[in-house]
């Protein structure tokens, strides 16, 4: 059964479990914003975060790798930048997969168009472009299933898709990742007609199900955007999702700046690091201007999943 943001927020308020929150500080990018980050990844023995870096008044951004040293994140000058927004990463068949959103002047209407681009390689320094998603589609995410097949979550908009919904399909190899396959995904129909969402990261769980980290969003009466971190569990055999739930809101993070006034109540899920004690660090972009992390109940732990069955 679909639930609105308001209904999900009511449930979240009753179950909210926040243990710690903090902003992240990024160095080596003076005068630019860093937001919509990934969870950390290890590459050749070093820890990195990928972040969207851009001037406050621009939508043209770069994905920069930040290296962790002495508890701080420094721009890694030895890692090539990508001219993309909203980075993500996964590991498929022994390769590192990195992607993001390329923006371009829309050919038939004012404003920007967008498409998701994918890169592959053994390390961050060896990435090569190998696939591009359909025009006007963000939030395409991949995960390797225990069978070796590749789960593909999509986010069409328009007809079909409305303001933005989630689709699912499977492929056997990365060579099959192309617009026709992506456009053929089955829609999960999880959002109200006046709300939208997408997938940000996928975790393969011990029982073979997929832990899906994403976002759900709506406009208010003034036209301001409200984005919330959400999660659900998905069975790739039955292709059925369990109930969606909100797992964090902007007020769970420290207050800060925003790119525009209408983006103040926005968090964009980046990644989840699951740790002992049924807890997890959620990494996220904040108000399209900053980034942070919050320690929450692990939404994919048995304890938490039993609450929503």
TIVOZA-272912 format. One line per field, with one value per residue (C-alpha): z, y negated, x; residue number from 0. Coordinates in nm, 2 decimals. Last residue first. Layout:
% residues N
up = Z_...
north = Y_...
east = X_...
bator = NUM_...
This chain:
% residues 309
up = 0.78_0.89_1.24_1.16_0.92_1.21_1.43_1.13_1.03_0.70_0.83_1.06_1.34_1.28_1.30_1.09_0.82_0.66_0.34_0.24_-0.02_-0.19_0.14_0.29_0.09_0.27_0.44_0.66_0.93_1.03_1.36_1.44_1.71_1.47_1.16_0.83_0.62_0.41_0.11_-0.06_0.05_-0.06_0.22_0.15_0.39_0.29_-0.08_-0.14_0.01_-0.24_-0.22_0.15_0.45_0.78_1.07_1.21_1.08_1.21_1.11_0.74_0.78_0.83_0.80_0.61_0.55_0.24_0.29_0.14_-0.23_-0.47_-0.75_-0.65_-0.70_-0.66_-0.31_-0.22_0.12_0.17_0.27_0.28_0.32_0.30_0.05_0.08_-0.20_-0.18_-0.41_-0.16_-0.11_-0.04_-0.30_-0.24_-0.20_-0.13_-0.12_-0.15_0.02_-0.10_0.09_-0.15_-0.06_-0.09_0.28_0.38_0.23_-0.10_-0.04_-0.30_-0.32_-0.42_-0.55_-0.65_-0.53_-0.63_-0.49_-0.65_-0.79_-0.46_-0.48_-0.47_-0.82_-0.86_-1.24_-1.45_-1.64_-2.02_-2.03_-1.87_-2.13_-2.42_-2.27_-2.24_-1.97_-2.15_-2.17_-1.79_-1.78_-1.71_-1.68_-1.43_-1.42_-1.17_-1.19_-0.94_-0.98_-1.08_-1.13_-1.34_-1.43_-1.77_-1.93_-1.74_-1.53_-1.52_-1.23_-1.27_-1.04_-1.21_-1.04_-1.21_-1.24_-1.07_-0.88_-0.55_-0.71_-0.82_-0.76_-0.99_-0.96_-1.20_-1.01_-1.30_-1.62_-1.87_-2.16_-2.13_-1.96_-2.07_-2.07_-2.08_-1.96_-1.84_-1.48_-1.42_-1.14_-0.92_-0.94_-1.12_-1.38_-1.49_-1.57_-1.60_-1.72_-1.61_-1.83_-1.79_-1.97_-1.86_-1.90_-2.17_-2.40_-2.72_-2.71_-2.33_-2.25_-2.09_-1.75_-1.68_-1.38_-1.20_-1.21_-1.07_-1.11_-0.95_-1.11_-0.97_-1.12_-1.01_-0.73_-0.66_-0.68_-0.68_-0.77_-0.78_-1.06_-1.34_-1.51_-1.37_-1.18_-1.23_-0.91_-0.83_-0.69_-0.42_-0.26_0.12_0.37_0.74_1.02_0.99_0.62_0.43_0.05_-0.14_-0.49_-0.70_-0.91_-1.10_-1.12_-1.36_-1.16_-1.07_-0.81_-0.51_-0.72_-0.77_-0.62_-0.60_-0.38_-0.39_-0.05_-0.02_0.21_0.11_0.07_-0.31_-0.31_-0.01_-0.04_0.18_0.14_-0.15_-0.14_-0.25_-0.13_-0.16_-0.22_-0.37_-0.24_-0.16_-0.29_-0.11_0.21_0.28_0.62_0.71_0.91_1.22_1.36_1.65_1.79_1.61_1.65_1.53_1.57_1.65_1.43_1.15_1.16_1.12_0.85_0.65_0.66_0.56_0.28_0.14_0.17_-0.10_0.00
north = 0.66_0.31_0.36_0.69_0.50_0.29_0.58_0.79_0.51_0.34_0.00_-0.01_-0.24_-0.58_-0.76_-1.07_-1.20_-1.54_-1.74_-2.10_-2.32_-2.13_-2.16_-1.88_-1.60_-1.27_-1.00_-0.76_-0.58_-0.26_-0.08_0.27_0.30_0.33_0.12_0.06_-0.22_-0.38_-0.60_-0.92_-1.01_-1.36_-1.58_-1.88_-2.11_-2.42_-2.38_-2.65_-2.91_-2.84_-2.66_-2.61_-2.69_-2.51_-2.34_-2.02_-1.70_-1.52_-1.83_-1.75_-1.42_-1.06_-0.70_-0.74_-0.41_-0.21_0.12_0.43_0.43_0.72_0.85_1.21_1.32_0.98_0.93_0.56_0.40_0.04_-0.28_-0.65_-0.98_-1.28_-1.56_-1.86_-2.11_-2.46_-2.54_-2.75_-2.49_-2.22_-2.01_-1.65_-1.41_-1.05_-0.95_-0.62_-0.34_0.01_0.32_0.60_0.95_1.24_1.35_1.20_0.86_0.71_0.33_0.08_-0.30_-0.61_-0.49_-0.74_-0.95_-1.13_-1.30_-1.43_-1.10_-0.91_-0.70_-0.32_-0.21_0.05_-0.01_0.28_0.18_0.16_-0.19_-0.06_0.21_-0.03_-0.29_-0.06_0.17_0.50_0.48_0.46_0.83_1.06_0.79_0.74_0.49_0.26_-0.08_-0.36_-0.67_-1.03_-1.32_-1.09_-0.77_-0.66_-0.90_-1.17_-1.06_-0.73_-0.63_-0.30_-0.02_0.23_0.56_0.74_1.12_1.30_1.53_1.36_1.03_0.76_0.41_0.12_-0.22_-0.46_-0.78_-1.02_-1.00_-1.28_-1.12_-0.75_-0.60_-0.62_-0.33_-0.25_-0.56_-0.46_-0.47_-0.40_-0.65_-0.55_-0.19_0.14_-0.03_-0.13_-0.45_-0.51_-0.82_-0.92_-1.17_-1.53_-1.82_-2.18_-2.49_-2.63_-2.38_-2.18_-2.09_-2.10_-2.25_-1.98_-1.80_-1.48_-1.28_-1.05_-0.72_-0.50_-0.13_0.04_0.38_0.73_0.84_0.53_0.30_-0.01_-0.39_-0.70_-1.07_-1.34_-1.57_-1.51_-1.66_-1.39_-1.47_-1.26_-1.13_-1.25_-1.59_-1.41_-1.69_-1.65_-1.50_-1.53_-1.28_-1.28_-1.20_-1.09_-1.14_-1.34_-1.24_-1.51_-1.49_-1.82_-2.06_-2.27_-2.36_-2.71_-2.98_-2.82_-2.72_-2.34_-2.02_-1.70_-1.46_-1.12_-1.00_-0.82_-0.58_-0.46_-0.10_-0.09_-0.22_-0.20_-0.36_-0.62_-0.68_-0.90_-1.28_-1.49_-1.81_-2.00_-2.38_-2.59_-2.89_-2.69_-2.34_-2.19_-2.08_-1.91_-1.93_-1.69_-1.80_-1.59_-1.37_-1.12_-0.86_-0.93_-0.68_-0.80_-0.54_-0.77_-1.06_-0.81_-0.69_-1.04_-1.12_-0.82_-0.94_-1.30_-1.17_-0.97_-0.60_-0.34_0.00
east = 0.66_0.76_0.88_1.05_1.28_1.42_1.52_1.65_1.88_1.82_1.72_2.03_1.92_2.08_2.42_2.41_2.64_2.70_2.72_2.68_2.51_2.22_2.02_2.23_2.39_2.39_2.60_2.39_2.60_2.44_2.34_2.22_2.49_2.78_2.81_2.63_2.78_2.49_2.53_2.44_2.09_1.99_1.86_1.64_1.45_1.64_1.60_1.33_1.56_1.83_2.17_2.12_2.33_2.35_2.16_2.31_2.15_1.84_1.64_1.70_1.51_1.62_1.49_1.16_0.99_0.90_0.70_0.85_0.93_0.83_1.04_0.95_1.31_1.48_1.31_1.33_1.38_1.29_1.47_1.40_1.60_1.37_1.34_1.11_1.10_0.94_0.66_0.47_0.20_0.46_0.65_0.73_1.02_1.12_1.48_1.68_1.85_1.75_1.84_1.83_1.72_1.96_1.92_2.25_2.17_2.29_2.30_2.17_2.24_2.06_1.72_1.45_1.16_0.84_0.53_0.21_0.09_0.16_0.47_0.55_0.45_0.72_0.77_0.91_1.23_1.21_1.36_1.68_1.72_1.66_1.89_2.19_2.34_2.37_2.75_2.75_2.66_2.36_2.09_1.81_1.52_1.36_1.17_1.14_0.92_0.97_0.72_0.50_0.69_0.55_0.49_0.69_0.98_1.17_1.39_1.58_1.71_1.93_2.02_2.31_2.33_2.61_2.37_2.45_2.32_2.56_2.42_2.34_2.18_2.00_1.91_1.87_1.68_1.61_1.81_1.83_2.14_2.50_2.75_3.12_3.32_3.67_3.80_4.16_4.25_3.96_4.07_4.00_3.79_3.44_3.25_2.87_2.68_2.33_2.14_2.03_1.86_1.89_1.68_1.46_1.29_1.38_1.75_1.79_2.13_2.34_2.37_2.57_2.45_2.69_2.86_3.13_3.17_3.47_3.53_3.55_3.22_3.03_3.14_2.93_2.96_2.75_2.81_2.55_2.66_2.90_3.21_3.44_3.76_4.08_4.24_4.59_4.47_4.27_4.06_4.11_3.87_3.97_4.02_4.40_4.38_4.07_4.10_3.83_3.74_3.58_3.27_3.24_2.95_2.75_2.43_2.57_2.50_2.67_2.98_3.02_3.15_2.95_3.13_3.31_3.45_3.78_3.96_4.31_4.44_4.43_4.07_3.84_3.50_3.33_2.95_2.88_2.83_2.54_2.73_3.05_3.02_3.30_3.49_3.81_3.81_4.12_3.94_3.61_3.44_3.17_2.87_2.78_2.51_2.49_2.25_1.93_1.64_1.30_1.02_0.72_0.85_0.91_0.55_0.42_0.68_0.56_0.20_0.30_0.52_0.23_0.18_0.14_0.00
bator = 308_307_306_305_304_303_302_301_300_299_298_297_296_295_294_293_292_291_290_289_288_287_286_285_284_283_282_281_280_279_278_277_276_275_274_273_272_271_270_269_268_267_266_265_264_263_262_261_260_259_258_257_256_255_254_253_252_251_250_249_248_247_246_245_244_243_242_241_240_239_238_237_236_235_234_233_232_231_230_229_228_227_226_225_224_223_222_221_220_219_218_217_216_215_214_213_212_211_210_209_208_207_206_205_204_203_202_201_200_199_198_197_196_195_194_193_192_191_190_189_188_187_186_185_184_183_182_181_180_179_178_177_176_175_174_173_172_171_170_169_168_167_166_165_164_163_162_161_160_159_158_157_156_155_154_153_152_151_150_149_148_147_146_145_144_143_142_141_140_139_138_137_136_135_134_133_132_131_130_129_128_127_126_125_124_123_122_121_120_119_118_117_116_115_114_113_112_111_110_109_108_107_106_105_104_103_102_101_100_99_98_97_96_95_94_93_92_91_90_89_88_87_86_85_84_83_82_81_80_79_78_77_76_75_74_73_72_71_70_69_68_67_66_65_64_63_62_61_60_59_58_57_56_55_54_53_52_51_50_49_48_47_46_45_44_43_42_41_40_39_38_37_36_35_34_33_32_31_30_29_28_27_26_25_24_23_22_21_20_19_18_17_16_15_14_13_12_11_10_9_8_7_6_5_4_3_2_1_0
